Amino acid sequence: MNKRADALDALRGFAIITMILSGAIPFSGPAALPGWMYHAQLPPPDHTFNPNLPGITWVDLVFPFFLFSMGAAFPFALKRRLEKGATYFSLIWQAVQRGFLLLVFALFLQHSKPYALSTNPEAFHWIMGLVGFIILFLIYYRYPDSINKKVILLIKILVGIGGIVLFSQLTYTKGQGFLFSRSDIIILVLANVALFGSIIWLFTQNKILIRLGILAFLLAFRITHNIDGSWTKIIWDATPIPEVYKFYYLQYLFIVIPGTIVGDFIYNWMKTETTSQLEERKIIPTMLFITSISIIIWNLFGLYSRLLILNLIGNIFLLFSTYLILKNSKSDLLHFYKKLFYWAMFWLLLGLSFESFEGGIKKDPSTLSYYLVTTGLAIFCLISFSIITDYFKKNKTVQLLIDNGQNPMIAYLSNSHIVMPILALTGLSSLLNSMLINPWLGFLKGLIVTLIAAIVTGLFTKKKIFWRS
């Protein structure tokens, strides 16, 4: 099966592009935007972190959407290798290698960020961003098979050592030189859940109940880890290498493991896909698309505004409407959507049931309801993209998202290490900064920068230039 799951790539690309956008919009001055345009716990105008402020915004969805799509991709990567004869030991070793390479990526990425070098980057700092991109390119580029693997390994080792030597000579905003504690936290979390999540999937193939059981134990750790004298607290606090691993990071398996369950469904559906979806009236997937998007928007509104009873009532109405839409579906594709809908409804309602726990839903510090609610919303978003790509076959309308989703490592740093340095060194950033005279022009500036970054990644993808960990 060589066909790609375009909807899953689109979801991953959407998560990365909106992640870039969330960092590109203005945070201060006359261009500051309404509170729902930022992380809920970092409200304007001063963006002081408030851990007691409940609620989520669209910005709080981008990271869990990416984690979910990563989990859903495990069955594709691992099943294909198993079908080609790979052993469990070799796949575990590959998972360890991937985790290590992601840790290296997190380190080199953070050390080469211009804003890590200076709060007000100058030409030298922007050049270091470009240099950092070149270093990472040489390490993570998927070299042609015609090049000897030993030569590729030698290149990566020499470039890695050279990168450490270079970064150790630089001065940063928080200390001087190369530090293992200076790494990109998002990639660091990804490294941990990618390692543990892929191993969990490997040993629980076709055993969903065992995966859910693992989440039950993870829930037990979550609830009891702060009880003095408990063995769960001992395991929770055990961090032999705190710069690399913390049990706290594994809580994001609440998103990744449900992603693997959905990934199994997608993989199995794609292997047995027929054209019977053409028998369905177009009004059914259209209505499903509308209700799926509406559920995402409604929860963002209700949870951010704290209209919790109204939010619950609205969810019941929208979920029941979606159930009625799918109730009598006949085609394989709509039946597939029905399965996804049931899981989305389960995680969403379970998350809403935990909403009052831990002071209300929050991304930071992340609450149990945050993991579960965003998991449900990620599935609804996936259904929406699948309707576009798998039912209506309008892949071109979301091709930019797909291209970015197929090349996530380049997409993640395309803005910080390519677009912004070039704009700054050419003076074009000053032209864009002239738009920071009111909030929505500032947002437009962020959209422009984000679009350029997405197009840059798309060009790499079209040229078949990929990075792989």
RODO-2510 file (C-alpha; in nm, 4 decimals, decimal comma):
residues 469
     n   res          X          Y          Z
     1     m     0,0000     0,0000     0,0000
     2     n     0,1851     0,3069    -0,1290
     3     k    -0,1007     0,5545    -0,1037
     4     r    -0,0541     0,8254     0,1581
     5     a    -0,3188     0,9312     0,4082
     6     d    -0,3528     1,2861     0,2750
     7     a    -0,6015     1,3875     0,5445
     8     l    -0,3509     1,2900     0,8134
     9     d    -0,0751     1,4839     0,6356
    10     a    -0,3109     1,7817     0,6086
    11     l    -0,3855     1,7662     0,9824
    12     r    -0,0139     1,7547     1,0629
    13     g     0,0565     2,0401     0,8221
    14     f    -0,2318     2,2434     0,9661
    15     a    -0,0892     2,1961     1,3157
    16     i     0,2592     2,3104     1,2125
    17     i     0,1421     2,6087     1,0071
    18     t    -0,0873     2,7332     1,2835
    19     m     0,1985     2,6788     1,5283
    20     i     0,4112     2,9123     1,3163
    21     l     0,1236     3,1613     1,2928
    22     s     0,0743     3,1646     1,6699
    23     g     0,4369     3,2741     1,7099
    24     a     0,4254     3,5255     1,4234
    25     i     0,1326     3,7372     1,5407
    26     p     0,2154     4,0530     1,7437
    27     f     0,2308     4,0220     2,1207
    28     s     0,2592     4,3835     2,2344
    29     g     0,2158     4,7474     2,1441
    30     p    -0,0703     4,8861     1,9364
    31     a    -0,0920     4,5597     1,7413
    32     a    -0,1890     4,3418     2,0400
    33     l    -0,4871     4,1217     1,9588
    34     p    -0,7844     3,9946     2,1656
    35     g    -0,7136     3,7349     2,4319
    36     w    -0,8516     3,4437     2,2285
    37     m    -0,5715     3,4964     1,9749
    38     y    -0,3069     3,3854     2,2275
    39     h    -0,2548     3,1014     2,4709
    40     a    -0,5337     3,1288     2,7264
    41     q    -0,2852     3,1427     3,0162
    42     l    -0,0888     3,4275     2,8501
    43     p    -0,3561     3,6968     2,8119
    44     p    -0,2898     4,0459     2,6736
    45     p    -0,1868     4,3162     2,7215
    46     d     0,1206     4,2168     2,9252
    47     h     0,1084     3,8387     2,8465
    48     t     0,2067     3,7503     3,2014
    49     f     0,1713     3,3771     3,2608
    50     n    -0,1293     3,3007     3,4800
    51     p    -0,1502     2,9265     3,5645
    52     n    -0,4833     2,9788     3,7423
    53     l    -0,6639     3,1078     3,4337
    54     p    -0,8750     2,8264     3,2793
    55     g    -0,9793     2,7980     2,9162
    56     i    -0,8299     2,7186     2,5772
    57     t    -0,7970     2,9025     2,2470
    58     w    -0,7153     2,7928     1,8932
    59     v    -0,3476     2,8419     1,9783
    60     d    -0,3795     2,5710     2,2429
    61     l    -0,4930     2,3169     1,9826
    62     v    -0,1905     2,3203     1,7553
    63     f     0,0477     2,1131     1,9692
    64     p    -0,2005     1,8366     2,0606
    65     f    -0,3164     1,8196     1,6971
    66     f     0,0450     1,7585     1,5948
    67     l     0,0943     1,4964     1,8675
    68     f    -0,2247     1,3206     1,7630
    69     s    -0,1209     1,3105     1,3976
    70     m     0,2201     1,1743     1,4983
    71     g     0,0552     0,8926     1,6947
    72     a    -0,1785     0,8164     1,4055
    73     a     0,1230     0,7808     1,1757
    74     f     0,2863     0,5045     1,3847
    75     p     0,0833     0,2190     1,2304
    76     f     0,1794     0,3328     0,8792
    77     a     0,5518     0,3444     0,9519
    78     l     0,5733     0,0362     1,1717
    79     k     0,3263    -0,1958     0,9983
    80     r     0,4925    -0,1405     0,6631
    81     r     0,8293    -0,2326     0,8107
    82     l     0,6838    -0,5396     0,9805
    83     e     0,5274    -0,6463     0,6510
    84     k     0,8701    -0,6172     0,4902
    85     g     1,0139    -0,8558     0,7461
    86     a     1,1565    -0,6212     1,0101
    87     t     1,2019    -0,7745     1,3563
    88     y     1,0701    -0,6270     1,6782
    89     f     1,4243    -0,5742     1,8006
    90     s     1,5181    -0,3765     1,4875
    91     l     1,2071    -0,1582     1,5198
    92     i     1,2758    -0,0891     1,8864
    93     w     1,6315     0,0060     1,7959
    94     q     1,5001     0,2365     1,5228
    95     a     1,2647     0,3958     1,7778
    96     v     1,5575     0,4584     2,0120
    97     q     1,7582     0,6079     1,7268
    98     r     1,4691     0,8288     1,6264
    99     g     1,4264     0,9495     1,9835
   100     f     1,7974     1,0305     2,0020
   101     l     1,7927     1,2180     1,6714
   102     l     1,4932     1,4202     1,7870
   103     l     1,6836     1,5117     2,1043
   104     v     1,9769     1,6283     1,8915
   105     f     1,7331     1,8221     1,6737
   106     a     1,5860     1,9897     1,9833
   107     l     1,9342     2,0913     2,1014
   108     f     2,0701     2,2240     1,7718
   109     l     1,7420     2,3942     1,6866
   110     q     1,7298     2,5943     2,0090
   111     h     2,1017     2,6793     1,9996
   112     s     2,0697     2,8260     1,6494
   113     k     1,7534     3,0310     1,7024
   114     p     1,8322     3,4015     1,6538
   115     y     1,6052     3,4970     1,9445
   116     a     1,7885     3,2522     2,1715
   117     l     2,1087     3,4385     2,0871
   118     s     1,9621     3,7848     2,1428
   119     t     1,6298     3,9433     2,2354
   120     n     1,7026     4,1962     1,9590
   121     p     1,8792     3,9955     1,6885
   122     e     2,1282     4,1704     1,4631
   123     a     2,2822     4,0567     1,1327
   124     f     2,5203     3,8105     1,3016
   125     h     2,2388     3,6387     1,4877
   126     w     2,0275     3,6053     1,1729
   127     i     2,3261     3,4579     0,9889
   128     m     2,3661     3,2055     1,2710
   129     g     2,0045     3,1064     1,2124
   130     l     2,0852     3,0288     0,8494
   131     v     2,4019     2,8444     0,9541
   132     g     2,1941     2,6425     1,1982
   133     f     1,9600     2,5471     0,9143
   134     i     2,2560     2,4260     0,7051
   135     i     2,3890     2,2205     0,9964
   136     l     2,0503     2,0605     1,0542
   137     f     2,0061     2,0057     0,6807
   138     l     2,3290     1,8076     0,6579
   139     i     2,2311     1,5947     0,9584
   140     y     1,8658     1,5247     0,8764
   141     y     1,8514     1,5317     0,4957
   142     r     1,7335     1,2034     0,3499
   143     y     2,0329     1,1312     0,1296
   144     p     1,9910     0,9342    -0,1953
   145     d     2,0437     0,5599    -0,1710
   146     s     2,3314     0,5948    -0,4164
   147     i     2,5482     0,7522    -0,1455
   148     n     2,7343     0,5060     0,0763
   149     k     2,5746     0,4827     0,4217
   150     k     2,9128     0,5014     0,5926
   151     v     2,9852     0,8284     0,4123
   152     i     2,6467     0,9658     0,5216
   153     l     2,7148     0,8660     0,8820
   154     l     3,0584     1,0297     0,8710
   155     i     2,9080     1,3527     0,7352
   156     k     2,6481     1,3600     1,0126
   157     i     2,9014     1,2930     1,2881
   158     l     3,1471     1,5573     1,1645
   159     v     2,8714     1,8161     1,1167
   160     g     2,7312     1,7370     1,4612
   161     i     3,0695     1,7826     1,6278
   162     g     3,1262     2,1016     1,4315
   163     g     2,7881     2,2314     1,5426
   164     i     2,8661     2,1689     1,9091
   165     v     3,2019     2,3466     1,8744
   166     l     3,0373     2,6429     1,7009
   167     f     2,7511     2,6807     1,9486
   168     s     2,9862     2,6486     2,2448
   169     q     3,1593     2,9691     2,1296
   170     l     2,8402     3,1762     2,1108
   171     t     2,6799     3,3943     2,3763
   172     y     2,3107     3,3403     2,4500
   173     t     2,0455     3,5387     2,6333
   174     k     2,0492     3,2841     2,9175
   175     g     2,4077     3,1805     2,9650
   176     q     2,7061     3,1243     2,7432
   177     g     2,8050     2,8246     2,5354
   178     f     2,6494     2,4920     2,4515
   179     l     2,4146     2,3600     2,7218
   180     f     2,2142     2,0377     2,7247
   181     s     1,9451     2,2212     2,9176
   182     r     1,8972     2,4601     2,6232
   183     s     1,6675     2,2691     2,3910
   184     d     1,3357     2,3166     2,2147
   185     i     1,0758     2,1939     2,4645
   186     i     0,8214     2,0959     2,1978
   187     i     1,0708     1,8702     2,0186
   188     l     1,1929     1,7367     2,3533
   189     v     0,8393     1,6233     2,4404
   190     l     0,8029     1,4757     2,0903
   191     a     1,1224     1,2757     2,1372
   192     n     0,9908     1,1193     2,4562
   193     v     0,6418     1,0305     2,3365
   194     a     0,7714     0,9185     1,9960
   195     l     0,9961     0,6631     2,1664
   196     f     0,7475     0,5322     2,4217
   197     g     0,4425     0,5667     2,1966
   198     s     0,5912     0,3681     1,9100
   199     i     0,7092     0,0893     2,1439
   200     i     0,3659     0,0744     2,3084
   201     w     0,1992     0,0430     1,9677
   202     l     0,4473    -0,2223     1,8594
   203     f     0,3518    -0,4514     2,1492
   204     t    -0,0218    -0,3784     2,1425
   205     q    -0,1065    -0,4229     1,7758
   206     n    -0,4769    -0,5002     1,7361
   207     k    -0,5106    -0,4825     2,1152
   208     i    -0,6932    -0,1574     2,1777
   209     l    -0,8038    -0,2598     2,5265
   210     i    -0,4416    -0,2992     2,6358
   211     r    -0,3626     0,0483     2,5047
   212     l    -0,6593     0,1875     2,6959
   213     g    -0,5356    -0,0038     3,0002
   214     i    -0,1999     0,1707     2,9718
   215     l    -0,3845     0,5028     2,9746
   216     a    -0,5669     0,3896     3,2889
   217     f    -0,2337     0,3315     3,4633
   218     l    -0,1099     0,6652     3,3336
   219     l    -0,4200     0,8231     3,4866
   220     a    -0,3356     0,6574     3,8194
   221     f     0,0117     0,8128     3,8077
   222     r    -0,1413     1,1474     3,7221
   223     i    -0,3706     1,1399     4,0251
   224     t    -0,1316     0,9932     4,2841
   225     h     0,2122     1,1268     4,1880
   226     n     0,2002     1,4111     4,4401
   227     i     0,1231     1,1874     4,7395
   228     d     0,4304     1,1700     4,9642
   229     g     0,5595     0,8198     5,0209
   230     s     0,3792     0,6636     4,7236
   231     w     0,5764     0,4513     4,4782
   232     t     0,4092     0,6347     4,1931
   233     k     0,5670     0,9577     4,3195
   234     i     0,9102     0,7893     4,3250
   235     i     0,8735     0,6818     3,9615
   236     w     0,7237     1,0174     3,8618
   237     d     1,0111     1,2125     4,0174
   238     a     1,2837     0,9827     3,8832
   239     t     1,4664     1,1862     3,6206
   240     p     1,8147     1,0372     3,5703
   241     i     1,8808     1,2885     3,2900
   242     p     1,6409     1,5814     3,3490
   243     e     1,7557     1,7563     3,0299
   244     v     1,6319     1,4562     2,8310
   245     y     1,3561     1,2741     3,0195
   246     k     1,0812     1,3530     3,2687
   247     f     0,7850     1,1312     3,3418
   248     y     0,5743     1,4472     3,3100
   249     y     0,6341     1,4427     2,9329
   250     l     0,4723     1,0993     2,9065
   251     q     0,1347     1,2470     2,9999
   252     y     0,1069     1,3523     2,6361
   253     l     0,0573     0,9832     2,5628
   254     f    -0,3040     1,0663     2,6532
   255     i    -0,3081     1,2222     2,3058
   256     v    -0,0602     0,9996     2,1213
   257     i    -0,2126     0,6635     2,2164
   258     p    -0,5648     0,7602     2,1013
   259     g    -0,3903     0,8779     1,7852
   260     t    -0,2492     0,5275     1,7334
   261     i    -0,6002     0,3807     1,7667
   262     v    -0,7282     0,6124     1,4958
   263     g    -0,4167     0,5394     1,2900
   264     d    -0,5055     0,1690     1,2963
   265     f    -0,8530     0,2505     1,1657
   266     i    -0,7126     0,4660     0,8860
   267     y    -0,4573     0,2034     0,7845
   268     n    -0,7121    -0,0775     0,7761
   269     w    -0,9670     0,1345     0,5893
   270     m    -0,7125     0,2318     0,3247
   271     k    -0,6257    -0,1341     0,2661
   272     t    -0,9912    -0,2215     0,2044
   273     e    -1,1053     0,1061     0,0443
   274     t    -1,3671     0,0805    -0,2320
   275     t    -1,5500     0,3370    -0,4424
   276     s    -1,8829     0,2783    -0,2694
   277     q    -1,8741     0,6240    -0,1143
   278     l    -2,0021     0,7513    -0,4473
   279     e    -2,3373     0,5981    -0,3625
   280     e    -2,3919     0,8460    -0,0802
   281     r    -2,5623     1,1764    -0,1388
   282     k    -2,3185     1,4667    -0,1168
   283     i    -2,5367     1,6367     0,1420
   284     i    -2,4354     1,3790     0,4051
   285     p    -2,0569     1,4411     0,4049
   286     t    -2,1242     1,8144     0,3638
   287     m    -2,3384     1,8171     0,6781
   288     l    -2,0791     1,6053     0,8581
   289     f    -1,8093     1,8552     0,7621
   290     i    -2,0199     2,1427     0,8989
   291     t    -2,0966     1,9713     1,2305
   292     s    -1,7330     1,8622     1,2787
   293     i    -1,6020     2,2143     1,2305
   294     s    -1,8849     2,3539     1,4431
   295     i    -1,7949     2,1229     1,7333
   296     i    -1,4355     2,2519     1,7306
   297     i    -1,5402     2,6178     1,7172
   298     w    -1,8146     2,5733     1,9751
   299     n    -1,5802     2,4189     2,2313
   300     l    -1,3224     2,6916     2,1807
   301     f    -1,5928     2,9515     2,2423
   302     g    -1,7565     2,7766     2,5374
   303     l    -1,4394     2,6749     2,7203
   304     y    -1,2642     3,0089     2,6709
   305     s    -1,5671     3,2162     2,7726
   306     r    -1,6352     2,9696     3,0595
   307     l    -1,9986     2,9183     2,9594
   308     l    -1,9679     2,5562     3,0635
   309     i    -2,3353     2,4586     3,0889
   310     l    -2,4129     2,6238     2,7569
   311     n    -2,1073     2,4544     2,6092
   312     l    -2,2288     2,1125     2,7261
   313     i    -2,5790     2,1697     2,5884
   314     g    -2,4350     2,2817     2,2545
   315     n    -2,2107     1,9759     2,2403
   316     i    -2,5003     1,7404     2,3076
   317     f    -2,6993     1,9034     2,0269
   318     l    -2,4104     1,8956     1,7774
   319     l    -2,3037     1,5420     1,8665
   320     f    -2,6577     1,4099     1,8411
   321     s    -2,7000     1,5866     1,5070
   322     t    -2,3800     1,4229     1,3829
   323     y    -2,5033     1,0850     1,5037
   324     l    -2,8245     1,1284     1,3050
   325     i    -2,6254     1,2265     0,9951
   326     l    -2,4171     0,9091     1,0137
   327     k    -2,6822     0,6756     1,1524
   328     n    -2,7947     0,5230     0,8239
   329     s    -2,4738     0,5647     0,6244
   330     k    -2,4090     0,2795     0,3819
   331     s    -2,0749     0,3443     0,2149
   332     d    -1,7416     0,2196     0,3465
   333     l    -1,6142     0,5760     0,3828
   334     l    -1,9129     0,6999     0,5839
   335     h    -1,8973     0,3870     0,7973
   336     f    -1,5311     0,4698     0,8587
   337     y    -1,6327     0,8223     0,9616
   338     k    -1,8878     0,6745     1,1997
   339     k    -1,6112     0,4836     1,3797
   340     l    -1,4000     0,7980     1,4061
   341     f    -1,7016     0,9950     1,5278
   342     y    -1,7711     0,7532     1,8135
   343     w    -1,4114     0,7792     1,9341
   344     a    -1,4109     1,1581     1,8945
   345     m    -1,7331     1,1820     2,0955
   346     f    -1,5937     0,9518     2,3643
   347     w    -1,2723     1,1495     2,4189
   348     l    -1,4489     1,4855     2,4002
   349     l    -1,7232     1,4007     2,6505
   350     l    -1,4728     1,2285     2,8802
   351     g    -1,2567     1,5400     2,8705
   352     l    -1,5533     1,7658     2,9421
   353     s    -1,6412     1,5424     3,2376
   354     f    -1,2934     1,6112     3,3806
   355     e    -1,3174     1,9863     3,3038
   356     s    -1,3677     2,0951     3,6642
   357     f    -1,0774     1,8750     3,7780
   358     e    -0,7465     2,0606     3,8366
   359     g    -0,9089     2,4037     3,8224
   360     g    -1,0531     2,3898     3,4719
   361     i    -0,9075     2,3044     3,1343
   362     k    -0,5607     2,4547     3,0786
   363     k    -0,2724     2,3978     2,8422
   364     d    -0,0122     2,5135     3,0903
   365     p     0,0048     2,3528     3,3330
   366     s    -0,1679     2,0954     3,1171
   367     t    -0,4741     1,9337     3,2707
   368     l    -0,6281     1,5936     3,2119
   369     s    -0,9292     1,7541     3,0441
   370     y    -0,6921     1,9350     2,8055
   371     y    -0,5446     1,6089     2,6764
   372     l    -0,8822     1,4416     2,6322
   373     v    -1,0788     1,7331     2,4864
   374     t    -0,8094     1,8207     2,2331
   375     t    -0,7870     1,4546     2,1323
   376     g    -1,1568     1,4532     2,0502
   377     l    -1,1285     1,7815     1,8604
   378     a    -0,8280     1,6472     1,6656
   379     i    -1,0401     1,3561     1,5405
   380     f    -1,3148     1,5936     1,4284
   381     c    -1,0542     1,7989     1,2448
   382     l    -0,9207     1,4818     1,0810
   383     i    -1,2723     1,3889     0,9681
   384     s    -1,3079     1,7341     0,8127
   385     f    -0,9858     1,7015     0,6154
   386     s    -1,0764     1,3468     0,5100
   387     i    -1,4081     1,4680     0,3685
   388     i    -1,2133     1,7154     0,1551
   389     t    -0,9461     1,4706     0,0379
   390     d    -1,1142     1,1287     0,0437
   391     y    -1,4765     1,2049    -0,0401
   392     f    -1,4719     1,5165    -0,2561
   393     k    -1,1174     1,4459    -0,3860
   394     k    -1,0288     1,8148    -0,3547
   395     n    -0,6721     1,7507    -0,2404
   396     k    -0,5428     2,0551    -0,4246
   397     t    -0,7440     2,2857    -0,1973
   398     v    -0,5334     2,1721     0,0994
   399     q    -0,2173     2,0786    -0,0922
   400     l    -0,0062     2,3337     0,0939
   401     l    -0,1079     2,1734     0,4230
   402     i    -0,0318     1,8260     0,2861
   403     d     0,3117     1,9348     0,1604
   404     n     0,3990     2,0785     0,5019
   405     g     0,2644     1,7723     0,6796
   406     q     0,4860     1,5458     0,4695
   407     n     0,7947     1,7467     0,5649
   408     p     0,7337     1,8386     0,9304
   409     m     1,0924     1,8961     1,0415
   410     i     1,1638     2,1542     0,7728
   411     a     0,8187     2,3057     0,8224
   412     y     0,8809     2,3484     1,1949
   413     l     1,1892     2,5686     1,1499
   414     s     1,1130     2,7226     0,8100
   415     n     1,0101     3,0522     0,9673
   416     s     1,2724     3,0878     1,2416
   417     h     1,5707     2,9619     1,0401
   418     i     1,4928     3,0541     0,6787
   419     v     1,2203     3,3147     0,6296
   420     m     1,2871     3,5518     0,9203
   421     p     1,6684     3,5595     0,8714
   422     i     1,6292     3,6316     0,4986
   423     l     1,3649     3,9000     0,5608
   424     a     1,5837     4,0608     0,8267
   425     l     1,9069     4,0521     0,6241
   426     t     1,7364     4,1942     0,3135
   427     g     1,5550     4,4693     0,5062
   428     l     1,2119     4,3366     0,4073
   429     s     1,1224     4,2746     0,7709
   430     s     1,1206     4,6524     0,8292
   431     l     0,8593     4,6854     0,5562
   432     l     0,6428     4,4193     0,7175
   433     n     0,6898     4,5728     1,0619
   434     s     0,5368     4,8943     0,9300
   435     m     0,2064     4,7056     0,9405
   436     l     0,2202     4,6902     1,3216
   437     i    -0,0011     4,9969     1,3623
   438     n    -0,3194     4,8185     1,4654
   439     p    -0,4084     4,4649     1,5810
   440     w    -0,5492     4,3184     1,2608
   441     l    -0,2852     4,4612     1,0301
   442     g    -0,0359     4,3035     1,2695
   443     f    -0,2206     3,9753     1,2329
   444     l    -0,2077     4,0148     0,8545
   445     k     0,1682     4,0561     0,8824
   446     g     0,1826     3,7302     1,0771
   447     l    -0,0282     3,5599     0,8098
   448     i     0,2061     3,6790     0,5353
   449     v     0,5157     3,5517     0,7141
   450     t     0,3454     3,2200     0,7907
   451     l     0,2338     3,1783     0,4303
   452     i     0,5876     3,2425     0,3042
   453     a     0,7234     2,9823     0,5479
   454     a     0,4607     2,7292     0,4349
   455     i     0,5413     2,7932     0,0684
   456     v     0,9137     2,7475     0,1355
   457     t     0,8449     2,4081     0,2934
   458     g     0,6140     2,3212     0,0055
   459     l     0,8944     2,3885    -0,2398
   460     f     1,1251     2,1513    -0,0522
   461     t     0,8538     1,8847    -0,0601
   462     k     0,7881     1,9259    -0,4318
   463     k     1,1616     1,8962    -0,4973
   464     k     1,1599     1,5702    -0,2963
   465     i     1,3914     1,7168    -0,0349
   466     f     1,2890     1,5589     0,2955
   467     w     1,4286     1,5473     0,6459
   468     r     1,3878     1,2356     0,8528
   469     s     1,4832     1,1611     1,2128
***
